[in-house]
Amino acid sequence: MAKADGTVDIRKIRVGAVQQRVAIVAEGLADGETVVTEGHLRLTPGARIKPTDAPEGKPGKPAGQSTDKPGAPAKPN
C-alpha cells in the first residue's frame, strides 16, 4: 500500500473474488487507498515510490474506468 508520504508499507488483504483477471479486495484496504500493482516484488517497507496512473485496460485500471477515481496504481521510482 502506498502511504501519503510517498513510501510503501505491506498490508495483508483478503481477496473476495477473481473474475477475468480482476480481483475484488474483501478486507484489508480502506476506500481511496492506493495500491502498488507493478514492481511491488522489488519493494520493501519504507521504500519511496512515484505514483502514476495505469493505462486503460492494464492491471490496476479496468477498461472504461475514469482516471479521476482514487486508488490509482503506483510504480517504484
matplotlib code that plots the C-alpha trace (Angstrom):
import matplotlib.pyplot as plt

x = [0.0, 1.2, 1.2, 0.7, 4.4, 5.4, 6.6, 5.1, 4.1, 3.0, -0.7, -2.4, -5.6, -8.3, -9.5, -13.2, -13.5, -11.5, -13.2, -11.5, -8.2, -9.8, -9.6, -12.1, -10.5, -12.8, -10.7, -7.6, -8.0, -9.9, -11.8, -9.4, -6.1, -3.5, -2.2, 1.1, 0.3, 3.6, 7.1, 5.9, 8.2, 11.2, 9.8, 10.5, 8.6, 9.5, 10.7, 9.9, 7.6, 6.3, 2.6, 1.3, -2.0, -2.2, -3.0, -6.7, -7.2, -3.9, -3.8, -5.0, -7.4, -10.2, -11.2, -13.7, -12.8, -12.3, -8.9, -10.2, -11.0, -8.8, -6.8, -4.5, -1.6, 1.9, 5.2, 8.5, 11.0]
y = [0.0, 3.5, 6.0, 9.8, 10.5, 8.7, 5.5, 2.0, -0.5, -4.1, -4.8, -8.2, -8.4, -10.9, -11.4, -12.0, -13.0, -13.0, -12.7, -12.1, -11.2, -8.6, -9.2, -7.9, -7.0, -8.0, -7.0, -5.1, -1.8, 1.3, 3.3, 5.5, 3.9, 3.5, 0.0, -0.8, -3.1, -3.0, -3.5, -4.5, -7.5, -5.1, -3.0, -3.1, -1.3, 2.4, 2.4, 5.6, 5.4, 7.8, 7.1, 7.0, 6.2, 2.8, 2.9, 1.9, -1.8, -2.6, -4.2, -1.8, 0.0, -1.9, -0.6, 2.2, 3.3, 7.1, 8.4, 10.7, 8.0, 7.3, 4.2, 4.6, 2.2, 3.3, 2.4, 2.3, 5.2]
z = [0.0, -0.8, 2.0, 1.8, 2.5, -0.8, 0.8, 0.8, 3.5, 3.5, 4.0, 4.3, 2.3, 1.7, -1.9, -2.2, -5.8, -9.1, -12.4, -15.8, -14.1, -11.8, -8.1, -5.6, -2.2, 0.5, 3.6, 4.3, 2.4, 3.1, 0.4, -1.6, -0.6, -3.3, -4.1, -5.9, -8.8, -10.8, -9.4, -6.0, -5.8, -5.7, -2.8, 0.9, 3.7, 3.6, 0.0, -1.9, -4.9, -7.6, -8.2, -11.8, -13.5, -15.2, -18.9, -19.6, -19.6, -17.8, -14.4, -11.7, -14.1, -15.8, -19.3, -19.1, -15.5, -15.2, -14.3, -11.6, -9.1, -6.1, -5.9, -9.0, -9.0, -8.2, -9.7, -7.9, -8.6]

ax = plt.figure().add_subplot(projection="3d")
ax.plot(x, y, z, "-o")
ax.set_aspect("equal")
plt.show()
